[in-house]
């Protein structure tokens, strides 16, 4: 089971749905069509999952950098929206 080390130091189980959801919101914020956003996020999720296969633990910031780089291949605007969004809670 893969664990994600969060910014505050605690760990939680990796949930690929969170990657997809945050990617999707970034794409919509960049004014991409819903279908285009879905296609991008499916590919991004697949690539992140493949990248993480060899790891047992990864930081949330590492995931964020990877997701940004994968999104950037499809839409620089969506990658910017993803990269600049931060959870303030």
PAKEMI-748435 format. One record per residue: residue number from 1; residue in one letter; y, z, x of N, C-alpha, C, CB in turn. Coordinates in Angstrom, 2 decimals. Atoms other than C-alpha are relative to their C-alpha. Last residue first. Glycine has a CB too. Example, Ala and Ser with C-alpha at 12.3 -4.5 7.8 and 13.67 -1.06 7.14 Angstrom:
<site i="2" aa="s" n_Y="-1.19" n_Z="-0.06" n_X="-0.82" ca_Y="-1.06" ca_Z="7.14" ca_X="13.67" c_Y="1.09" c_Z="0.73" c_X="-0.77" cb_Y="0.46" cb_Z="-1.42" cb_X="0.41"/>
<site i="1" aa="a" n_Y="-1.19" n_Z="0.00" n_X="0.89" ca_Y="-4.50" ca_Z="7.80" ca_X="12.30" c_Y="1.20" c_Z="0.00" c_X="0.90" cb_Y="0.03" cb_Z="1.25" cb_X="-0.99"/>
***
This chain:
<site i="89" aa="x" n_Y="0.54" n_Z="-1.29" n_X="0.45" ca_Y="24.64" ca_Z="5.60" ca_X="-6.86" c_Y="-0.66" c_Z="0.76" c_X="1.13" cb_Y="-1.00" cb_Z="-0.20" cb_X="-1.12"/>
<site i="88" aa="x" n_Y="-0.89" n_Z="-1.11" n_X="-0.33" ca_Y="26.86" ca_Z="2.93" ca_X="-5.36" c_Y="-0.53" c_Z="1.36" c_X="-0.43" cb_Y="1.34" cb_Z="-0.23" cb_X="-0.63"/>
<site i="87" aa="x" n_Y="0.20" n_Z="-1.06" n_X="1.00" ca_Y="24.22" ca_Z="0.22" ca_X="-5.23" c_Y="0.85" c_Z="1.20" c_X="0.40" cb_Y="-1.53" cb_Z="0.40" cb_X="-0.12"/>
<site i="86" aa="x" n_Y="0.60" n_Z="-1.26" n_X="-0.49" ca_Y="25.65" ca_Z="-2.50" ca_X="-3.04" c_Y="-0.12" c_Z="0.97" c_X="-1.16" cb_Y="0.84" cb_Z="0.62" cb_X="1.15"/>
<site i="85" aa="x" n_Y="0.28" n_Z="-0.97" n_X="1.06" ca_Y="26.37" ca_Z="-6.14" ca_X="-3.87" c_Y="-0.66" c_Z="1.23" c_X="0.61" cb_Y="-0.90" cb_Z="-0.62" cb_X="-1.11"/>
<site i="84" aa="x" n_Y="-1.15" n_Z="-0.89" n_X="0.19" ca_Y="27.90" ca_Z="-7.97" ca_X="-0.92" c_Y="-0.20" c_Z="1.01" c_X="-1.12" cb_Y="1.23" cb_Z="-0.82" cb_X="-0.29"/>
<site i="83" aa="x" n_Y="-0.33" n_Z="-0.77" n_X="-1.20" ca_Y="24.68" ca_Z="-9.53" ca_X="0.33" c_Y="1.11" c_Z="1.01" c_X="-0.23" cb_Y="0.39" cb_Z="-0.94" cb_X="1.12"/>
<site i="82" aa="x" n_Y="1.09" n_Z="-0.95" n_X="-0.27" ca_Y="23.41" ca_Z="-10.67" ca_X="-3.05" c_Y="0.41" c_Z="0.95" c_X="1.13" cb_Y="-1.31" cb_Z="-0.74" cb_X="0.36"/>
<site i="81" aa="x" n_Y="0.00" n_Z="-0.96" n_X="1.10" ca_Y="26.74" ca_Z="-12.29" ca_X="-4.00" c_Y="-1.07" c_Z="1.07" c_X="0.21" cb_Y="-0.23" cb_Z="-0.71" cb_X="-1.35"/>
<site i="80" aa="x" n_Y="-1.18" n_Z="-0.84" n_X="-0.16" ca_Y="26.97" ca_Z="-13.95" ca_X="-0.59" c_Y="0.04" c_Z="1.08" c_X="-1.08" cb_Y="1.29" cb_Z="-0.85" cb_X="-0.05"/>
<site i="79" aa="x" n_Y="0.30" n_Z="-0.89" n_X="-1.13" ca_Y="23.40" ca_Z="-15.22" ca_X="-0.89" c_Y="1.17" c_Z="0.95" c_X="0.25" cb_Y="-0.30" cb_Z="-0.83" cb_X="1.28"/>
<site i="78" aa="x" n_Y="0.90" n_Z="-1.03" n_X="0.51" ca_Y="24.25" ca_Z="-16.61" ca_X="-4.34" c_Y="-0.36" c_Z="1.00" c_X="1.11" cb_Y="-1.29" cb_Z="-0.63" cb_X="-0.58"/>
<site i="77" aa="x" n_Y="-0.76" n_Z="-0.85" n_X="0.92" ca_Y="27.23" ca_Z="-18.48" ca_X="-2.89" c_Y="-0.86" c_Z="1.14" c_X="-0.54" cb_Y="0.56" cb_Z="-0.83" cb_X="-1.16"/>
<site i="76" aa="x" n_Y="-0.81" n_Z="-0.91" n_X="-0.81" ca_Y="25.21" ca_Z="-19.78" ca_X="0.07" c_Y="0.82" c_Z="0.94" c_X="-0.88" cb_Y="0.94" cb_Z="-0.80" cb_X="0.93"/>
<site i="75" aa="x" n_Y="-1.36" n_Z="-0.11" n_X="0.51" ca_Y="22.63" ca_Z="-21.23" ca_X="-2.30" c_Y="0.78" c_Z="1.02" c_X="0.83" cb_Y="0.01" cb_Z="0.40" cb_X="-1.50"/>
<site i="74" aa="x" n_Y="-0.15" n_Z="0.67" n_X="1.30" ca_Y="19.12" ca_Z="-22.43" ca_X="-1.53" c_Y="1.45" c_Z="-0.02" c_X="-0.50" cb_Y="-0.88" cb_Z="0.67" cb_X="-1.03"/>
<site i="73" aa="x" n_Y="0.59" n_Z="1.33" n_X="-0.12" ca_Y="18.53" ca_Z="-21.61" ca_X="2.14" c_Y="0.21" c_Z="-0.83" c_X="-1.26" cb_Y="-1.49" cb_Z="0.10" cb_X="0.32"/>
<site i="72" aa="x" n_Y="-0.99" n_Z="0.87" n_X="-0.65" ca_Y="20.95" ca_Z="-18.69" ca_X="1.74" c_Y="-0.52" c_Z="-1.43" c_X="0.17" cb_Y="0.39" cb_Z="0.58" cb_X="1.35"/>
<site i="71" aa="x" n_Y="-0.89" n_Z="0.52" n_X="1.04" ca_Y="18.51" ca_Z="-17.09" ca_X="-0.71" c_Y="0.96" c_Z="-1.03" c_X="0.60" cb_Y="0.78" cb_Z="1.14" cb_X="-0.67"/>
<site i="70" aa="x" n_Y="0.77" n_Z="0.92" n_X="0.86" ca_Y="15.87" ca_Z="-16.77" ca_X="2.02" c_Y="0.88" c_Z="-0.61" c_X="-1.08" cb_Y="-1.19" cb_Z="0.75" cb_X="-0.64"/>
<site i="69" aa="x" n_Y="0.27" n_Z="1.24" n_X="-0.76" ca_Y="18.35" ca_Z="-15.32" ca_X="4.54" c_Y="-0.79" c_Z="-1.01" c_X="-0.83" cb_Y="-0.78" cb_Z="0.33" cb_X="1.29"/>
<site i="68" aa="x" n_Y="-1.24" n_Z="0.75" n_X="-0.20" ca_Y="19.68" ca_Z="-12.83" ca_X="2.00" c_Y="-0.26" c_Z="-1.31" c_X="0.72" cb_Y="1.02" cb_Z="0.83" cb_X="0.79"/>
<site i="67" aa="x" n_Y="-0.31" n_Z="0.62" n_X="1.29" ca_Y="16.17" ca_Z="-11.77" ca_X="1.02" c_Y="1.26" c_Z="-0.85" c_X="0.12" cb_Y="0.17" cb_Z="1.08" cb_X="-1.10"/>
<site i="66" aa="x" n_Y="0.95" n_Z="1.10" n_X="0.22" ca_Y="15.31" ca_Z="-11.18" ca_X="4.66" c_Y="0.32" c_Z="-0.73" c_X="-1.29" cb_Y="-1.44" cb_Z="0.52" cb_X="-0.03"/>
<site i="65" aa="x" n_Y="-0.34" n_Z="1.09" n_X="-0.94" ca_Y="18.45" ca_Z="-9.11" ca_X="5.30" c_Y="-0.90" c_Z="-1.20" c_X="-0.20" cb_Y="-0.11" cb_Z="0.49" cb_X="1.46"/>
<site i="64" aa="x" n_Y="-1.26" n_Z="0.59" n_X="0.41" ca_Y="17.85" ca_Z="-7.03" ca_X="2.16" c_Y="0.40" c_Z="-1.17" c_X="0.90" cb_Y="1.10" cb_Z="1.06" cb_X="-0.01"/>
<site i="63" aa="x" n_Y="0.30" n_Z="0.84" n_X="1.16" ca_Y="14.23" ca_Z="-6.42" ca_X="3.07" c_Y="1.26" c_Z="-0.73" c_X="-0.44" cb_Y="-0.57" cb_Z="0.85" cb_X="-1.18"/>
<site i="62" aa="x" n_Y="0.74" n_Z="1.16" n_X="-0.51" ca_Y="15.29" ca_Z="-5.15" ca_X="6.48" c_Y="-0.33" c_Z="-0.98" c_X="-1.13" cb_Y="-1.30" cb_Z="0.46" cb_X="0.71"/>
<site i="61" aa="x" n_Y="-0.99" n_Z="0.89" n_X="-0.64" ca_Y="17.93" ca_Z="-2.93" ca_X="4.82" c_Y="-0.68" c_Z="-1.22" c_X="0.62" cb_Y="0.79" cb_Z="0.76" cb_X="1.09"/>
<site i="60" aa="x" n_Y="-0.66" n_Z="0.79" n_X="1.04" ca_Y="15.29" ca_Z="-1.49" ca_X="2.48" c_Y="1.04" c_Z="-0.94" c_X="0.59" cb_Y="0.65" cb_Z="0.92" cb_X="-1.04"/>
<site i="59" aa="x" n_Y="-1.21" n_Z="-0.61" n_X="0.55" ca_Y="13.30" ca_Z="-0.41" ca_X="5.49" c_Y="0.62" c_Z="-0.90" c_X="-1.06" cb_Y="1.03" cb_Z="0.29" cb_X="1.12"/>
<site i="58" aa="x" n_Y="-1.17" n_Z="0.81" n_X="-0.33" ca_Y="9.72" ca_Z="-1.55" ca_X="6.00" c_Y="1.23" c_Z="0.66" c_X="-0.62" cb_Y="-0.17" cb_Z="-1.48" cb_X="-0.50"/>
<site i="57" aa="x" n_Y="-1.23" n_Z="-0.67" n_X="0.37" ca_Y="6.35" ca_Z="0.19" ca_X="6.00" c_Y="1.16" c_Z="-0.87" c_X="0.47" cb_Y="0.07" cb_Z="1.44" cb_X="0.60"/>
<site i="56" aa="x" n_Y="0.40" n_Z="-1.14" n_X="0.83" ca_Y="2.79" ca_Z="-1.06" ca_X="6.15" c_Y="1.23" c_Z="0.72" c_X="-0.53" cb_Y="-0.89" cb_Z="0.96" cb_X="0.79"/>
<site i="55" aa="x" n_Y="-0.70" n_Z="-1.27" n_X="-0.20" ca_Y="3.63" ca_Z="-4.53" ca_X="7.43" c_Y="-0.56" c_Z="1.09" c_X="-0.92" cb_Y="1.50" cb_Z="-0.18" cb_X="-0.26"/>
<site i="54" aa="x" n_Y="0.49" n_Z="-0.63" n_X="-1.22" ca_Y="1.48" ca_Z="-7.63" ca_X="7.87" c_Y="0.60" c_Z="1.38" c_X="0.24" cb_Y="0.29" cb_Z="-0.89" cb_X="1.18"/>
<site i="53" aa="x" n_Y="1.46" n_Z="-0.19" n_X="-0.02" ca_Y="1.86" ca_Z="-8.84" ca_X="4.29" c_Y="-0.51" c_Z="0.77" c_X="1.21" cb_Y="-0.67" cb_Z="-1.32" cb_X="-0.05"/>
<site i="52" aa="x" n_Y="0.36" n_Z="-1.41" n_X="-0.02" ca_Y="5.63" ca_Z="-8.26" ca_X="4.24" c_Y="-1.50" c_Z="0.26" c_X="0.14" cb_Y="0.51" cb_Z="0.65" cb_X="-1.24"/>
<site i="51" aa="x" n_Y="-0.56" n_Z="-0.63" n_X="-1.18" ca_Y="6.63" ca_Z="-11.80" ca_X="5.20" c_Y="-0.47" c_Z="1.45" c_X="0.14" cb_Y="1.53" cb_Z="-0.04" cb_X="-0.05"/>
<site i="50" aa="x" n_Y="0.74" n_Z="0.54" n_X="-1.14" ca_Y="4.32" ca_Z="-13.28" ca_X="2.54" c_Y="0.45" c_Z="0.68" c_X="1.31" cb_Y="0.19" cb_Z="-1.53" cb_X="0.10"/>
<site i="49" aa="x" n_Y="1.36" n_Z="-0.54" n_X="0.10" ca_Y="5.79" ca_Z="-11.00" ca_X="-0.15" c_Y="-0.85" c_Z="-0.46" c_X="1.20" cb_Y="-0.67" cb_Z="-0.44" cb_X="-1.34"/>
<site i="48" aa="x" n_Y="-0.10" n_Z="-1.40" n_X="-0.40" ca_Y="9.31" ca_Z="-11.89" ca_X="0.97" c_Y="-1.39" c_Z="0.63" c_X="0.00" cb_Y="0.95" cb_Z="0.78" cb_X="-0.95"/>
<site i="47" aa="x" n_Y="-0.24" n_Z="-0.07" n_X="-1.45" ca_Y="8.50" ca_Z="-15.60" ca_X="0.83" c_Y="0.08" c_Z="1.43" c_X="0.50" cb_Y="1.28" cb_Z="-0.74" cb_X="0.35"/>
<site i="46" aa="x" n_Y="1.22" n_Z="0.45" n_X="-0.69" ca_Y="6.96" ca_Z="-15.37" ca_X="-2.65" c_Y="0.16" c_Z="0.13" c_X="1.52" cb_Y="-0.33" cb_Z="-1.47" cb_X="-0.39"/>
<site i="45" aa="x" n_Y="1.00" n_Z="-1.07" n_X="0.17" ca_Y="9.90" ca_Z="-13.35" ca_X="-3.96" c_Y="-1.29" c_Z="-0.33" c_X="0.74" cb_Y="-0.29" cb_Z="0.23" cb_X="-1.49"/>
<site i="44" aa="x" n_Y="-0.42" n_Z="-1.12" n_X="-0.83" ca_Y="12.36" ca_Z="-15.89" ca_X="-2.52" c_Y="-1.02" c_Z="1.13" c_X="-0.07" cb_Y="1.39" cb_Z="0.51" cb_X="-0.44"/>
<site i="43" aa="x" n_Y="0.25" n_Z="0.36" n_X="-1.40" ca_Y="10.44" ca_Z="-18.79" ca_X="-4.04" c_Y="0.37" c_Z="1.14" c_X="0.95" cb_Y="0.79" cb_Z="-1.27" cb_X="0.38"/>
<site i="42" aa="x" n_Y="1.46" n_Z="0.07" n_X="-0.17" ca_Y="10.32" ca_Z="-17.17" ca_X="-7.47" c_Y="-0.35" c_Z="-0.32" c_X="1.45" cb_Y="-0.61" cb_Z="-1.07" cb_X="-0.95"/>
<site i="41" aa="x" n_Y="0.50" n_Z="-1.38" n_X="-0.11" ca_Y="13.98" ca_Z="-16.23" ca_X="-7.10" c_Y="-1.51" c_Z="0.06" c_X="0.10" cb_Y="0.46" cb_Z="0.81" cb_X="-1.19"/>
<site i="40" aa="x" n_Y="-0.38" n_Z="-0.59" n_X="-1.30" ca_Y="15.07" ca_Z="-19.80" ca_X="-6.36" c_Y="-0.66" c_Z="1.36" c_X="0.17" cb_Y="1.53" cb_Z="0.12" cb_X="0.11"/>
<site i="39" aa="x" n_Y="0.74" n_Z="0.71" n_X="-1.05" ca_Y="13.12" ca_Z="-21.22" ca_X="-9.31" c_Y="0.29" c_Z="0.58" c_X="1.38" cb_Y="0.34" cb_Z="-1.50" cb_X="-0.01"/>
<site i="38" aa="x" n_Y="1.41" n_Z="-0.40" n_X="0.09" ca_Y="14.46" ca_Z="-18.58" ca_X="-11.70" c_Y="-0.82" c_Z="-0.65" c_X="1.11" cb_Y="-0.58" cb_Z="-0.37" cb_X="-1.37"/>
<site i="37" aa="x" n_Y="0.09" n_Z="-1.37" n_X="-0.52" ca_Y="18.04" ca_Z="-19.18" ca_X="-10.53" c_Y="-1.45" c_Z="0.48" c_X="-0.01" cb_Y="0.88" cb_Z="0.94" cb_X="-0.82"/>
<site i="36" aa="x" n_Y="-0.15" n_Z="0.13" n_X="-1.45" ca_Y="17.64" ca_Z="-22.94" ca_X="-11.11" c_Y="-0.13" c_Z="1.37" c_X="0.66" cb_Y="1.37" cb_Z="-0.64" cb_X="0.36"/>
<site i="35" aa="x" n_Y="1.24" n_Z="0.60" n_X="-0.49" ca_Y="16.33" ca_Z="-22.24" ca_X="-14.61" c_Y="0.02" c_Z="-0.15" c_X="1.52" cb_Y="-0.23" cb_Z="-1.37" cb_X="-0.66"/>
<site i="34" aa="x" n_Y="1.11" n_Z="-0.97" n_X="0.08" ca_Y="19.21" ca_Z="-19.85" ca_X="-15.35" c_Y="-1.30" c_Z="-0.56" c_X="0.57" cb_Y="-0.22" cb_Z="0.42" cb_X="-1.43"/>
<site i="33" aa="x" n_Y="0.74" n_Z="0.13" n_X="1.26" ca_Y="21.88" ca_Z="-22.29" ca_X="-14.14" c_Y="-1.20" c_Z="0.94" c_X="0.03" cb_Y="-0.46" cb_Z="-1.48" cb_X="-0.23"/>
<site i="32" aa="x" n_Y="1.08" n_Z="0.98" n_X="-0.02" ca_Y="23.84" ca_Z="-20.99" ca_X="-11.15" c_Y="-0.66" c_Z="-0.04" c_X="-1.38" cb_Y="-1.05" cb_Z="0.34" cb_X="1.10"/>
<site i="31" aa="x" n_Y="-0.12" n_Z="1.02" n_X="1.05" ca_Y="27.16" ca_Z="-19.24" ca_X="-11.73" c_Y="-1.04" c_Z="-1.12" c_X="0.10" cb_Y="1.37" cb_Z="-0.60" cb_X="0.03"/>
<site i="30" aa="x" n_Y="-0.51" n_Z="1.18" n_X="-0.71" ca_Y="27.18" ca_Z="-17.25" ca_X="-8.45" c_Y="0.09" c_Z="-1.21" c_X="-0.94" cb_Y="-0.90" cb_Z="-0.34" cb_X="1.21"/>
<site i="29" aa="x" n_Y="-1.37" n_Z="-0.33" n_X="-0.38" ca_Y="26.82" ca_Z="-14.09" ca_X="-10.55" c_Y="0.67" c_Z="-1.16" c_X="0.74" cb_Y="0.02" cb_Z="1.25" cb_X="0.87"/>
<site i="28" aa="x" n_Y="-0.81" n_Z="0.11" n_X="1.21" ca_Y="23.74" ca_Z="-15.70" ca_X="-12.10" c_Y="1.47" c_Z="0.31" c_X="0.28" cb_Y="-0.53" cb_Z="0.93" cb_X="-1.09"/>
<site i="27" aa="x" n_Y="-0.08" n_Z="1.42" n_X="0.36" ca_Y="22.25" ca_Z="-16.23" ca_X="-8.66" c_Y="0.86" c_Z="-0.20" c_X="-1.24" cb_Y="-1.41" cb_Z="-0.58" cb_X="-0.23"/>
<site i="26" aa="x" n_Y="-0.90" n_Z="0.64" n_X="-0.97" ca_Y="23.05" ca_Z="-12.67" ca_X="-7.59" c_Y="0.20" c_Z="-1.47" c_X="-0.33" cb_Y="-0.55" cb_Z="0.16" cb_X="1.43"/>
<site i="25" aa="x" n_Y="-1.37" n_Z="-0.43" n_X="0.33" ca_Y="21.48" ca_Z="-11.31" ca_X="-10.79" c_Y="1.01" c_Z="-0.63" c_X="0.95" cb_Y="0.11" cb_Z="1.53" cb_X="0.05"/>
<site i="24" aa="x" n_Y="-0.39" n_Z="0.67" n_X="1.24" ca_Y="18.34" ca_Z="-13.36" ca_X="-10.15" c_Y="1.43" c_Z="0.36" c_X="-0.39" cb_Y="-0.97" cb_Z="0.38" cb_X="-1.13"/>
<site i="23" aa="x" n_Y="-0.25" n_Z="1.41" n_X="-0.33" ca_Y="18.04" ca_Z="-12.19" ca_X="-6.55" c_Y="0.53" c_Z="-0.73" c_X="-1.23" cb_Y="-1.30" cb_Z="-0.68" cb_X="0.51"/>
<site i="22" aa="x" n_Y="-1.27" n_Z="0.00" n_X="-0.73" ca_Y="18.38" ca_Z="-8.56" ca_X="-7.66" c_Y="0.39" c_Z="-1.41" c_X="0.43" cb_Y="-0.09" cb_Z="0.92" cb_X="1.24"/>
<site i="21" aa="x" n_Y="-1.11" n_Z="-0.35" n_X="0.88" ca_Y="15.73" ca_Z="-9.06" ca_X="-10.32" c_Y="1.34" c_Z="-0.03" c_X="0.73" cb_Y="-0.22" cb_Z="1.38" cb_X="-0.59"/>
<site i="20" aa="x" n_Y="-0.27" n_Z="1.10" n_X="0.93" ca_Y="13.29" ca_Z="-10.93" ca_X="-8.06" c_Y="1.25" c_Z="0.31" c_X="-0.83" cb_Y="-1.23" cb_Z="-0.24" cb_X="-0.94"/>
<site i="19" aa="x" n_Y="-0.49" n_Z="1.12" n_X="-0.80" ca_Y="13.51" ca_Z="-8.35" ca_X="-5.28" c_Y="0.40" c_Z="-1.14" c_X="-0.92" cb_Y="-1.07" cb_Z="-0.47" cb_X="1.03"/>
<site i="18" aa="x" n_Y="-1.37" n_Z="-0.36" n_X="-0.37" ca_Y="13.17" ca_Z="-5.51" ca_X="-7.80" c_Y="0.63" c_Z="-1.11" c_X="0.84" cb_Y="0.02" cb_Z="1.33" cb_X="0.78"/>
<site i="17" aa="x" n_Y="-0.85" n_Z="0.29" n_X="1.16" ca_Y="10.11" ca_Z="-7.20" ca_X="-9.32" c_Y="1.46" c_Z="0.33" c_X="0.30" cb_Y="-0.48" cb_Z="0.79" cb_X="-1.23"/>
<site i="16" aa="x" n_Y="-0.57" n_Z="1.33" n_X="-0.16" ca_Y="8.54" ca_Z="-7.18" ca_X="-5.84" c_Y="0.88" c_Z="-0.41" c_X="-1.19" cb_Y="-1.11" cb_Z="-1.02" cb_X="0.17"/>
<site i="15" aa="x" n_Y="0.07" n_Z="0.61" n_X="1.32" ca_Y="8.10" ca_Z="-3.42" ca_X="-6.08" c_Y="0.67" c_Z="-1.37" c_X="0.08" cb_Y="0.67" cb_Z="0.91" cb_X="-1.09"/>
<site i="14" aa="x" n_Y="-0.69" n_Z="1.28" n_X="0.11" ca_Y="7.35" ca_Z="-1.74" ca_X="-2.77" c_Y="-0.25" c_Z="-0.59" c_X="-1.38" cb_Y="-0.47" cb_Z="-0.97" cb_X="1.10"/>
<site i="13" aa="x" n_Y="0.89" n_Z="1.15" n_X="0.00" ca_Y="6.20" ca_Z="1.87" ca_X="-3.23" c_Y="0.81" c_Z="-1.28" c_X="-0.17" cb_Y="-1.07" cb_Z="0.14" cb_X="-1.12"/>
<site i="12" aa="x" n_Y="0.56" n_Z="0.34" n_X="1.31" ca_Y="8.83" ca_Z="4.44" ca_X="-2.44" c_Y="-0.86" c_Z="-1.25" c_X="0.16" cb_Y="1.13" cb_Z="-0.22" cb_X="-1.06"/>
<site i="11" aa="x" n_Y="0.85" n_Z="1.19" n_X="0.08" ca_Y="9.99" ca_Z="6.29" ca_X="0.63" c_Y="-0.43" c_Z="-0.24" c_X="-1.44" cb_Y="-1.24" cb_Z="0.15" cb_X="0.91"/>
<site i="10" aa="x" n_Y="1.22" n_Z="-0.17" n_X="0.78" ca_Y="12.84" ca_Z="8.73" ca_X="1.17" c_Y="-0.76" c_Z="-1.32" c_X="-0.08" cb_Y="0.33" cb_Z="0.52" cb_X="-1.43"/>
<site i="9" aa="x" n_Y="1.15" n_Z="-0.48" n_X="-0.75" ca_Y="15.27" ca_Z="8.34" ca_X="4.06" c_Y="-1.28" c_Z="0.20" c_X="-0.79" cb_Y="0.34" cb_Z="1.26" cb_X="0.62"/>
<site i="8" aa="x" n_Y="-0.10" n_Z="-1.46" n_X="-0.12" ca_Y="18.60" ca_Z="8.10" ca_X="2.22" c_Y="-1.23" c_Z="0.62" c_X="0.66" cb_Y="0.21" cb_Z="0.62" cb_X="-1.37"/>
<site i="7" aa="x" n_Y="-1.15" n_Z="-0.41" n_X="-0.82" ca_Y="18.79" ca_Z="4.36" ca_X="2.86" c_Y="0.09" c_Z="1.50" c_X="0.22" cb_Y="1.27" cb_Z="-0.48" cb_X="-0.63"/>
<site i="6" aa="x" n_Y="-1.31" n_Z="0.20" n_X="0.60" ca_Y="15.28" ca_Z="3.75" ca_X="1.46" c_Y="1.11" c_Z="0.53" c_X="0.91" cb_Y="0.06" cb_Z="0.69" cb_X="-1.38"/>
<site i="5" aa="x" n_Y="-0.80" n_Z="-1.15" n_X="-0.40" ca_Y="12.09" ca_Z="3.41" ca_X="3.45" c_Y="1.42" c_Z="-0.28" c_X="-0.47" cb_Y="-0.07" cb_Z="0.26" cb_X="1.57"/>
<site i="4" aa="x" n_Y="-1.35" n_Z="0.35" n_X="-0.39" ca_Y="9.93" ca_Z="0.94" ca_X="1.53" c_Y="0.73" c_Z="1.29" c_X="0.34" cb_Y="0.74" cb_Z="-0.80" cb_X="-1.12"/>
<site i="3" aa="x" n_Y="-1.09" n_Z="-0.90" n_X="0.38" ca_Y="6.22" ca_Z="1.54" ca_X="1.37" c_Y="1.32" c_Z="-0.50" c_X="0.55" cb_Y="-0.28" cb_Z="1.42" cb_X="0.49"/>
<site i="2" aa="x" n_Y="-1.22" n_Z="0.12" n_X="-0.77" ca_Y="3.40" ca_Z="-0.98" ca_X="1.37" c_Y="1.08" c_Z="0.93" c_X="-0.53" cb_Y="0.49" cb_Z="-1.45" cb_X="-0.01"/>
<site i="1" aa="x" n_Y="-1.18" n_Z="0.00" n_X="0.84" ca_Y="0.00" ca_Z="0.00" ca_X="0.00" c_Y="1.25" c_Z="0.00" c_X="0.89" cb_Y="-0.01" cb_Z="1.22" cb_X="-0.96"/>
***
